[in-house]
Amino acid sequence: MDRILILDFGGQTTQLIGRRIRDLGVYTEIFPAETKIDKEMLHETKGIILSGSPYSVNDPDPPWPDPSVFDSGLPVLGICFGTQVMMKQYGGRITSLPTREFGRSRVHFRRASALFDQVPDGFVSWMSHGDSIDELAPGFEVVGESENRIPAAVEAAAAPFYGIQFHPEVSHCEYGDQILENFAVKICGAAKSWSMDLYIEQSIERIKQRVGDQKVLLLISGGVDSSVVAGLLVRALPPEQVHLLHIDTGLMRKNESQEVIQDLEQLGARHLHFVDASEEFLSALEGVEDPEKKREIIGDLFISVQQREVERLGLGDAFLAQGTLYTDLIESGKGVGKKAQVIKSHHNVRSPLVEKKRQQGMIVEPLDRVYKDEVRRIGRKIGISEELVRRHPFPGPGLAVRILGEVSPEKCRILREADALYVEELKQRGLYDDIWQAFSVLLPIRTVGVTGDTRHYGYVLALRAVHSSDGMTADVYPFPFHDLREISARITNSIREIGRVVYDYSSKPPSTIEWE
Ligand code: XMP
């Protein structure tokens, strides 16, 4: 399949470049900045994109691409830092600006370019750079300038090399998709052959070949990723080979475990193993207030329950399927340049079972080439319920990180009820799908309130709602005031133990999405 190769220099939005081009129907893959570009890498590659970076090309030892990128004869598009690399590689000069160009800026064309076909002069781009082209490399021309008369787009006369100083992958950039399509399809000639149907077909085929007539085990969390993997396994293999295991930690949302089981039954899963370990988890958490300690207890206990159950079910020799996404691989450093400043994911518990299966080469990860939104599309196509496909992300340690301080069955019950009301309200108001993640947090303090003539102490509940693309950064959701007021009233009127509702206005960074 034709592909566009993206070299990642550690930019915040590299994954978005990949996603946007895939949305156009062209397959993309992201590789570390310094990947060797040999014949094999170039196989089926139609063009190369150099991403942005937190580095400056003038740093003592910045990440640098293999020079074969430029000798490959393929079109190359530099984005921000990528452009500066190209300039420096060919003898131009980059210096730092007195003030960063940041945010929206119009681009005015100085000459025509295939990259800007069907893009009007003066379109609004989105910039984020502190360095800029001071002297063009010989053989390059300026195609467009920003409002500050700083080169915003350059192009080589004799080679298919294009550089832009702005970020077409960011949604604030007008005509960003058009610019990426111009590069990938018109300039590189890549075919629009990437589709979810094709991916489903290929991954079913791969599962069949890998697993053969052996058993495969999948842990079902209740989230969309593991459910979609389950759907693919059930399609690829005879039902008796597929074993699905769900461990109820007692820290799930209201009715969550039951709903997951129902969904999987509908898909035709035959071996559904349901383990109610809630008492074990809740008693291990008794008296524990420290957030890190809570996470550790849950992680360790999860591993031991999992091992115990795998043995009990006689599945020690089975393949292990996982809902690893493309973004997980990139986050854990497999897709990112060795020098990139990656925020490591602290989320995936390194279980001995996973380590063992990995060593044995018995891991099946059918979603490891797709992004979250693509997983949702696959889910819809293979018949996962809309409720589940749309579900917001939910952390592994569950409600334990949303009950600040000590966790108790009573607090779990209160939070479960409150959160169910919150989510129900968001759905009824048509807000749920606009929000990337929304949930409630139960605070360990009580405040005074009045009902009728009596004063009583009630818990404080915090509501959270954020926009994000991958959870690495997040913006607070700009809630309409009347919705918040009505939701707050409904919660305090319906749940006696909650006396006060507050809304969390923090973005990430500096805050995190979860409170613990
Ligand atoms: P933070 O709180 O780090 O969260 O800003 C970013 C995203 O990750 C989720 N999250 C977790 N997911 N296990 C998980 O599987 C965890 O321990 C965990 N902690 C946070 C969080 O819900 C958000 O979507």
Residues whose N, C-alpha, C, O or C-beta is under 5 A from the ligand:
A	BS01	XMP	H347 P393 F394 P395 G396 P397 G471 T512 I513 E514
